[in-house]
Amino acid sequence: MDTELASRLNRPLTIGRATIGNRLVLAPMTFLGHIAFRELLAGFGGYGLLFSEMCSARRIPQEVGGRSAYFCWREEERDHLVMQIFGDNPATMAKAARIIEDCGLFGVDLNFGCSVAAICKQQCGAALLKTPHRAARIVEAVRKSVSLPLFVKFRTGWTDDPAIPVELARRFASAGADALTFHPRVAPDRRSRPPRWDYIRQVKDVVAIPVFGNGDVFDGEDCLRMLETTGCDGVAIGRMAVARPWLMAQMNGLYSPDCGVFGRTALQLLNLMECHFDANRALRRYKKFAQYFSANFKFGHSFFKRVGSAPDLEAIRTQLEDFFNRPPETVSKPNMNFFQ
């Protein structure tokens, strides 16, 4: 255990009118940060906040009290869950934020980082970074509507120029954001090049609110280096938390993984998927998880093929039991081919 890292992470951090005791958080991730995965993480612990997957602000008013696969949570996570929303209309985003506040959740996160074409075509997500004034108006509208902590997740922009995220950060802070989660890659880059961590430092230098760094933190050594070199207030762990759900607990000195953790975790998440989703949705989401979990194994493509070709959940269960019958050969750092 890295005691220096644990001591850096386990310090209070004030975000708006609230305080968290741990500066390591789950980054917002669509189709990955869902209720079943968050329950899996809860069993390991080690985080300060959890972020939901992306929810449409326009649909939230119709999903309250329903059986939404996106706008849902366990009662036990209500006080440390930040609901991530996307949209392009300030009034719609503000209305959704008021519902989130009324539900008693910890905070709301505005998604200005998703670069998936289907989202950007709606002028949402990272597309809003092309019109910073529109993005700032959304932040202002939400800020005027709620008092709960307000987060903004954003990327470098659409051009690799550090002046762009610096100006975006200034705008978002001035508009009322309580914290920023910054992923220093340009929007068209789907992890094909390393994130520019120095841009995190430059963003942190110009705002007084907390900044969570995000991007290519694979282990405790990377986490400590990000904190030391960028001066960020905390670290948001994304797809590496999917590949190794115990990672945040490990970084905080709460858990030491053994060789059996891979099989136990894979089966536990399958059980949780069955509890929270219908069979078709559970199948699709488990296969999405398997893409990143495969990165742990020397023969990860074999694991991914087994799960990916399974026609139903019982077939996946059979494949998992067979694959983990003997401890598989693992790699110290994930195979980044699975992260693209």
C-alpha positions in Angstrom: 0.0 0.0 0.0 1.2 3.5 -0.9 0.7 5.4 2.4 1.5 8.7 0.7 -1.2 8.2 -1.9 -3.8 7.1 0.7 -3.0 10.1 2.9 -3.4 12.4 -0.1 -6.7 10.8 -1.1 -8.3 10.6 2.3 -8.6 14.3 3.0 -11.9 16.3 3.1 -12.8 18.3 0.0 -15.5 20.9 -0.1 -17.7 21.0 -3.2 -20.2 23.8 -3.1 -22.1 23.4 0.2 -21.1 19.8 0.7 -17.9 18.0 1.8 -16.6 14.6 0.8 -13.9 12.7 2.7 -12.2 10.9 -0.2 -10.8 12.6 -3.3 -11.1 9.5 -5.5 -14.3 9.3 -7.6 -15.8 7.1 -10.3 -15.8 9.1 -13.5 -19.1 9.4 -15.4 -19.4 6.7 -18.1 -22.3 5.9 -20.4 -23.5 2.2 -20.3 -20.8 1.5 -17.7 -21.6 3.5 -14.6 -25.0 1.9 -14.2 -26.7 0.8 -11.0 -25.4 -2.8 -11.1 -21.8 -1.7 -11.5 -22.1 0.9 -8.8 -23.4 -1.8 -6.4 -20.4 -3.9 -7.3 -18.1 -1.0 -6.5 -19.9 -0.4 -3.2 -18.7 -3.8 -2.1 -15.1 -2.8 -2.5 -15.4 0.8 -1.3 -12.5 3.3 -1.5 -14.4 6.1 -3.4 -15.7 9.5 -2.4 -18.4 9.9 -5.0 -20.1 7.8 -7.6 -21.3 9.2 -10.9 -24.3 7.8 -12.8 -24.2 7.0 -16.5 -25.5 9.6 -18.8 -29.2 10.5 -18.6 -31.2 12.6 -21.1 -32.4 15.8 -19.3 -35.4 15.8 -21.6 -36.5 12.3 -20.5 -36.0 12.7 -16.8 -39.4 14.2 -16.0 -41.1 11.2 -17.5 -38.8 8.7 -15.7 -39.3 9.8 -12.1 -40.8 6.9 -10.2 -40.6 4.6 -13.2 -38.4 1.7 -14.0 -35.8 3.7 -15.9 -32.5 1.8 -16.6 -30.6 5.1 -16.5 -32.3 7.4 -13.9 -32.2 5.0 -11.0 -30.2 4.3 -7.8 -30.1 2.3 -4.7 -31.2 4.0 -1.5 -27.8 3.3 0.1 -26.0 5.4 -2.6 -28.3 8.4 -2.6 -26.1 10.6 -0.5 -22.9 10.1 -2.6 -24.3 9.8 -6.1 -24.0 12.5 -8.7 -26.5 12.2 -11.6 -25.0 12.9 -15.0 -27.3 14.6 -17.5 -27.0 15.8 -21.1 -29.0 18.2 -23.2 -28.7 21.4 -25.2 -31.5 23.5 -23.7 -30.8 25.5 -20.5 -34.4 25.3 -19.3 -34.6 21.6 -19.9 -31.3 21.0 -18.1 -32.4 23.2 -15.2 -35.7 21.3 -14.9 -33.9 18.0 -14.8 -31.5 19.3 -12.2 -34.4 20.4 -9.9 -35.8 16.9 -10.1 -32.4 15.4 -9.2 -32.2 17.8 -6.2 -35.8 16.9 -5.1 -34.8 13.2 -5.2 -32.1 13.9 -2.6 -29.1 13.0 -4.6 -25.7 14.4 -3.8 -25.2 16.4 -7.0 -25.7 16.9 -10.7 -23.1 16.6 -13.4 -23.4 18.4 -16.8 -22.0 16.3 -19.6 -19.9 18.4 -22.0 -17.5 15.6 -22.7 -19.3 12.8 -24.7 -17.9 12.8 -28.3 -20.1 10.0 -29.6 -21.6 11.0 -32.9 -25.2 10.3 -31.9 -24.9 12.7 -29.0 -22.9 15.4 -30.8 -25.5 15.4 -33.7 -28.0 16.6 -31.1 -25.6 19.5 -30.3 -25.1 17.9 -26.8 -22.1 16.6 -25.0 -18.7 17.7 -26.4 -20.5 19.5 -29.3 -21.3 22.3 -26.8 -17.6 23.0 -26.5 -17.8 24.5 -30.0 -20.1 27.2 -28.6 -18.8 28.0 -25.1 -21.4 30.7 -24.6 -24.2 28.2 -25.0 -22.5 25.8 -22.6 -22.0 28.5 -20.0 -25.7 29.5 -20.3 -26.6 25.9 -19.4 -24.4 26.1 -16.3 -25.9 29.4 -15.3 -29.5 28.1 -15.7 -28.8 25.0 -13.6 -27.0 27.0 -11.0 -29.9 29.4 -10.6 -32.3 26.4 -10.2 -30.5 24.2 -7.6 -28.3 24.5 -4.6 -26.8 21.0 -4.7 -23.2 20.6 -5.9 -22.9 21.3 -9.6 -20.2 19.4 -11.6 -19.1 19.9 -15.2 -17.3 17.2 -17.1 -15.5 18.4 -20.2 -12.7 17.7 -22.7 -10.0 19.9 -24.2 -12.3 20.9 -27.0 -12.1 20.1 -30.7 -8.6 21.6 -31.3 -5.5 20.6 -29.4 -4.8 24.1 -27.8 -4.4 24.5 -24.0 -5.9 27.9 -24.2 -9.3 26.4 -25.0 -9.8 24.3 -21.8 -8.4 27.1 -19.7 -11.0 29.5 -21.1 -13.8 26.9 -20.8 -12.8 26.3 -17.2 -13.0 30.0 -16.4 -16.4 30.3 -18.1 -17.8 27.3 -16.2 -16.5 28.5 -12.8 -17.9 32.0 -13.4 -21.3 30.5 -14.4 -21.6 28.7 -11.1 -20.0 25.3 -11.4 -18.8 23.9 -8.0 -16.3 21.4 -9.5 -14.8 20.4 -12.8 -13.9 17.0 -14.1 -11.4 17.5 -16.9 -10.4 14.9 -19.5 -7.5 16.4 -21.4 -8.1 14.9 -24.8 -9.6 16.6 -27.9 -13.2 15.5 -28.5 -12.5 13.5 -31.7 -9.7 11.5 -30.0 -11.1 8.2 -28.6 -8.0 7.4 -26.5 -5.7 6.9 -29.5 -3.2 9.3 -28.0 -2.1 10.0 -24.4 -4.0 12.7 -22.5 -2.1 15.9 -21.9 -1.9 16.0 -18.2 -0.2 19.4 -18.2 -3.5 20.9 -19.4 -5.0 19.8 -16.1 -2.4 21.8 -14.3 -3.2 24.8 -16.5 -6.9 24.5 -15.8 -6.3 24.2 -12.1 -4.2 27.3 -12.1 -7.0 29.5 -13.3 -10.0 28.4 -11.1 -10.6 28.3 -7.4 -13.1 25.5 -7.5 -12.0 21.8 -7.2 -10.7 20.1 -10.3 -10.7 16.3 -10.8 -8.2 15.0 -13.2 -9.2 12.2 -15.6 -7.4 10.1 -18.1 -4.9 7.2 -18.1 -4.7 6.5 -14.4 -4.0 2.8 -14.3 -2.6 2.2 -10.8 -1.6 3.9 -7.6 1.6 5.2 -9.1 -0.2 6.9 -11.9 -2.7 8.4 -9.5 0.0 9.9 -7.2 1.9 11.2 -10.3 -1.3 13.0 -11.5 -1.9 14.6 -8.1 1.8 15.7 -7.8 2.3 17.0 -11.4 -1.0 18.7 -12.0 -2.0 19.9 -8.6 -5.6 18.6 -9.2 -7.8 18.3 -6.1 -8.9 14.8 -6.9 -8.8 12.0 -9.5 -11.7 10.5 -11.5 -11.2 6.9 -12.4 -13.0 5.8 -15.5 -12.5 2.7 -17.6 -9.8 1.4 -15.4 -12.4 1.1 -12.6 -14.4 -1.1 -15.0 -11.4 -3.3 -15.8 -10.5 -3.5 -12.1 -13.5 -2.6 -9.9 -11.4 -3.0 -6.7 -8.8 -0.4 -7.9 -10.1 2.5 -5.8 -10.2 0.4 -2.7 -6.7 -0.8 -3.5 -5.4 2.7 -3.9 -6.8 3.7 -0.6 -5.3 0.7 1.2 -8.6 -1.0 1.9 -8.2 -4.0 -0.3 -5.4 -6.3 -1.5 -6.6 -8.4 -4.6 -5.8 -12.0 -4.9 -5.7 -14.2 -8.0 -9.4 -15.2 -7.4 -10.7 -11.7 -7.5 -11.2 -11.8 -11.3 -13.5 -14.7 -11.3 -15.5 -13.6 -8.2 -16.0 -10.2 -9.6 -17.1 -11.3 -13.1 -19.7 -13.6 -11.6 -20.9 -11.1 -9.0 -21.5 -8.5 -11.6 -23.5 -11.0 -13.7 -25.7 -11.7 -10.6 -26.2 -8.0 -10.0 -27.1 -7.4 -13.7 -29.8 -10.0 -13.4 -31.2 -8.3 -10.3 -31.4 -4.8 -11.8 -32.1 -5.3 -15.6 -34.2 -7.3 -17.9 -32.4 -10.1 -19.7 -31.7 -8.3 -22.9 -30.4 -5.1 -21.3 -28.3 -7.2 -18.9 -26.8 -9.1 -21.8 -25.8 -6.0 -23.7 -24.4 -4.3 -20.7 -22.4 -7.3 -19.5 -20.8 -7.6 -22.9 -19.9 -3.9 -22.7 -18.2 -4.5 -19.3 -16.4 -7.6 -20.7 -14.6 -5.5 -23.3 -12.7 -3.7 -20.6 -12.4 -6.6 -18.2 -10.7 -8.6 -20.9 -7.8 -6.2 -20.8 -6.6 -7.9 -17.6 -5.8 -11.2 -19.2 -2.8 -12.4 -21.2 -5.4 -14.2 -23.5 -8.0 -11.5 -23.2 -9.3 -11.9 -26.7 -10.3 -15.4 -25.8 -12.3 -14.2 -22.8 -13.9 -11.4 -24.8 -14.9 -13.8 -27.6 -16.4 -16.3 -25.2 -18.6 -13.6 -23.6 -19.3 -11.7 -26.8 -20.6 -14.7 -28.6 -22.8 -15.9 -25.7 -26.5 -15.8 -26.7 -27.9 -15.3 -23.2 -27.0 -14.8 -19.5 -26.9 -18.5 -18.7 -24.4 -19.0 -21.6 -22.3 -16.2 -20.2 -22.4 -17.9 -16.7 -21.2 -21.2 -18.2 -18.4 -19.4 -20.1 -17.3 -17.6 -16.9 -17.2 -20.7 -14.8 -15.2 -22.5 -17.5 -12.7 -19.6 -18.0 -12.1 -19.1 -14.3 -11.9 -22.8 -13.5 -8.2 -22.3 -13.4 -6.7 -18.9 -12.5 -6.1 -17.2 -15.9 -2.7 -15.5 -16.7 -3.1 -11.8 -16.0 -1.1 -8.7 -17.0 0.3 -6.0 -14.7 -1.1 -3.2 -16.9 -4.2 -3.5 -19.0 -4.0 -4.3 -22.7 -5.0 -0.9 -24.2 -6.3 -2.4 -27.4 -9.5 -3.2 -25.4 -9.8 0.5 -24.3 -10.2 2.0 -27.8 
